[in-house]
Amino acid sequence: MSKITENVQKLAEPVAAELGLEIWDIEYVKEAGTRFLRVYIDKAEGVSIQDCEAFSRALDPILDEADPIPDSYTFEVSSAGAERALKRPGDFERFMGSDVEVKLYSPMNGSKTFVGVLTGYEDGNVTIQQNGKPQTFDKSAVAQVRLHVTF
């Protein structure tokens, strides 16, 4: 995590807790010449538009006062989403047994994307159960792991 996102997290966590929310992730990125501060929130029963609005209204003046970002930026609040990225060890623990999509940097057996049930996470290595067989991906090969929702 960058210094900016760490500082924003320290400011955002008490606001989230007061509203019954948790911080899922914080991004500070530059896209098409514009800087964006994105705070992703979550709660057990799901995040509503009203939750995003209440959190945004509560955190915005705190960010203005603390001024943790020297550049101008666009502030956005969003839910973590049904197909959220799993990044921290706690994310993997929380969603053990869930369907996930593993994306690799380079193809393996002709594919860069694998879908299966998350059955293991150790030292960054990810194991899924796919078609009744375990498949482990080395940490260095994994570009992203997300929850996978089938409709």
N, C-alpha and C positions, 0 to 999 in steps of 0.2 A: 504494500500500500504506500502511496506517495505521502509526503508530508502534508500536502493540501487535503487529501482525502482523510488522513488521520485526524487532522484538526477539525474538519467538518464532522467526522464521526463523533468526536468528543462533544461537539455542540448539539448534534442531532439526537444522540441516544437518550438524554433526559426528556426531550420533547416527545420522542416516540414512546417512551415508557409511560409518560403522563397520559398519552392518548390510547394506551393499550396496544401499541404497535411494537414491532422490532425492526431494526435496520437490517436489510438483507445484504445490500451492497451499495457502494458509492463509487461513481465514476466521475473523473474530471478529464474530458477529452476535447480535442479540436477536430471539428468536422466542417468541411467546406469553408474554412476560414473563420468559423465561429467557435468559441469555447462554450462547452456545456458542462454544468454540474448536475449530475443525475443522482438522485437518492431513490433507491428501491426499498420499499417497505413491505412488511408482511404481518399477518396475524392468523391465528389458527382457523378462524371461520372465513377467511378470505378478505381481501381489501376492496373497499368500494370507492367510487369516485369521491364520495363525501370524506372518506378517510384521507385520501390524497390531498383534497382541498384543505381540510383542517390541519394536516401536518404542514403543508406548504405555508399556510397563513401563520402558523405558530413559529416555524423555523425562519422564515424570510427576514423578519426584523432582527432576529438574533444574528443571522449571517451579516446583515447590514451593519450592525453595531460592532461585531467582532472583526469584520473585514479580513477573513482568512485567505482571500484570493486577491492578489494584486491587480489582475487583469479584469476587464469587463467580461461577463459571461451570462448565459441564459440558464436559469434555474428550473429544473424539471423534477417532479415527483411522480413515481409510477409504482405499481404493484410489482412484486418480483415475477409474477406471471406463472401460469400453469407449467410452462416449459422452461423454467428458470435454470440458469447455469449453476452447477455445483462446483464450488471453488475451495472451500475450507474443509478440513477433516470433519468438523461437526456437521457440515452439509451432507457429506456422504453417510455419516452415522445416522442422521435423521431420516434419510431416504433409502436406507438399506432395504432391499426387497421390492423396490419400486422399479418400474420400467424406465430405462435411460437410453440415451443416444450418445455414443462415443464417437467423436470425430478425431481422426488422426492427421498428422502433418503430411505423411506419405502413405500411399496405398499399401495395404497388407492383404494378400490373397486377392488382389484385384479391386479392393474397396477401401475407401477412406472413412466410411460411416458404418457403424455396427449398432444394432438395437438389441437389447436384452434386459434381463432382470439384474439389478445391481446386487452382487453377492459378496463383494469384498473390496476393501480399500486399505492398503498398507504401504506406508512410505511413498505415497503418490501413485503407486501402481493400482490400476482399476481392474476388477474382475467382474464379468457379467456371465450370466447363464443364457446361452443362445442355442435354441433348438436342442435342449437337453444336455448341452456340453458347456463346460466352463471355458471361458476365454479371458486371459489376462493380458492387459496392455501395459507396457512399461511407461512409467511417468514421462520419459523423454519423448515418447512417440505421440502422446495424447495432446491434442490441440484444445479440446473442449469436451466437457461432459454436461449434458442437460437432461432434465426430466423429459420423458417422452410420453405424450398423450395420444392415444388412438381414439378417433371418433367413429 
